Amino acid sequence: MQRRSFLFSALASALAPAASAAGRPARLILRSSWQTVNIGDIAHTPGVLALLEKHLPEVEVRLWPSKVDNGVSEMLMKRFPKLRILQGADEIETAFAECDFLLHGSGPSLVAQKDVEKWHQQTGKPYGVYGITLPLQASTSTKPSSEAAVAKTIETLSAARFVYFRDSVSLEVAGKRGCTCPVMEFGPDGAFATDLRDDEKAEAFLKASGLEDGKFLCCIARLRYTPYWKIKKGMKFDPVKHEKNERMKEHDLAPLRRAIVDVVRGTGMKVLLCPEDASQMEVNREMLFDPLPEDVKAHVVWRKDYWLTAEALSTYVRSAGLFGAEMHSPIMCIGNGIPAIVCRWAEQTSKGLMWRDIGLQDWLFDLDKEEELERVPAAVLAMAKDPAAAKARAAAAREVVLKRQRETMAMVGASLG
């Protein structure tokens, strides 16, 4: 804490505005935009862009994406008309020469580690990492990394100006693994700051579906493993993951179904079943909608189409809250003051534990623990029955996030100055 206070006071003059040694506005590459089949992975980028725009408005930002197809590029440019999206090797090479700093955006890991290393080796210029999970010991969703790969990741993180981990478990793992980055702290996922909107599409959908502002909850189901073989070209069918999905889906999603029944019968509210990734429309129908009692089903809307982040967020902010087994829709909700309950399990990374870090531990449920699984319906019903109290809790968590956003962006600015 003493170190942080010293940094913020000593470097204040460097933050308004950040400028390069050449006397021009600083130039920053944002390495982000990992895929477009998931509105949460999409949300990482506009969230960090919004933070940079708010806290460091003089900085010129160039986005180095992995994927901005399926309408995502247009959505980003509508919100950030000054943004430059790098396309092709020549533009990336020019950015390496002209930019002062590389910022690795939020993600499930150091996703673009090789690109960060390439930047460092070719330019010698500084870089930072903003809001990632470190899954070296925190997840069973992937094969364990070799010790050599782990050591290389820690070496890359150690050479950064700062590393912000989006959950305290990752921060602890990094310390135990010997990461020596000089500024290594909890920093919220960039998606908390996402402010995209497509009000026209959202309002049209809600009107057609008979959903009124503040009188419905959103619910998202997911399987233990995302069946990417269904939604991404070139992905092979994984029989092991598929078997685990099929074996666990009733166990994992029955609590959400019970919550829907309790909310409809106990409050008269409606429920919207909506997706975070392109595979979940099918899961929502099979596991949540089709098995519902007929009297409940009449008050439940199943969205059959995938959507982009802007329309989704315009819908969430008109709801009374969200619950389910995904992470980034809840993140976007809390970032915009909307209550959100998170369910998780061992196959996910430790990212869900960020709910504890922002004071929402009572809205976090580990479905591998039967005692927590059984409490899900009651928690959802309580959120629906007392919207004012739920919004107050969401607002308090949002304040924690806003404070850390200010502090972490100050460090980005100091690193550019």
Number of C-alpha atoms within 10 A of each C-alpha: 6 6 8 12 9 11 14 16 9 11 16 15 12 16 20 16 19 23 21 16 11 7 8 12 18 23 21 22 26 23 22 26 23 21 18 22 21 21 24 24 22 25 32 25 25 25 23 27 26 21 20 19 15 12 19 21 15 17 20 19 23 21 22 24 19 14 16 19 11 12 10 19 14 13 19 20 14 12 16 15 10 11 15 14 19 17 12 9 9 10 13 17 12 11 20 20 13 13 18 23 26 28 24 25 29 31 27 18 18 22 17 17 15 12 14 22 19 13 19 19 10 10 14 12 14 18 26 23 25 26 27 27 29 27 24 23 15 17 17 14 14 11 8 13 12 10 10 9 12 15 15 14 20 21 16 19 24 19 18 21 18 24 28 24 28 28 27 21 22 27 22 16 17 25 14 9 14 12 21 16 20 12 16 21 20 23 27 27 30 27 30 27 27 26 19 22 19 16 16 10 15 19 18 10 15 16 11 9 14 12 22 14 15 16 17 26 28 24 27 26 26 25 22 21 16 16 20 17 13 13 14 14 8 9 11 11 12 12 9 9 16 15 11 13 18 12 12 12 16 14 13 24 24 17 21 23 20 17 22 31 22 19 24 22 14 12 13 15 21 24 27 25 24 23 29 26 22 21 22 24 21 18 18 24 19 11 19 25 21 12 12 17 10 11 11 18 19 12 19 26 20 20 18 14 12 18 18 25 27 23 19 23 24 19 21 26 20 21 23 25 29 27 27 26 26 23 22 23 29 27 29 28 25 27 24 19 21 25 32 31 27 26 24 24 18 14 15 19 24 22 25 26 21 25 22 15 19 18 15 19 15 11 19 20 26 19 21 15 10 11 11 13 20 15 14 24 21 15 18 24 18 13 24 27 17 11 17 13 14 19 19 14 19 23 18 16 21 23 15 14 21 16 12 17 21 13 14 23 20 21 22 23 22 22 19 25 19
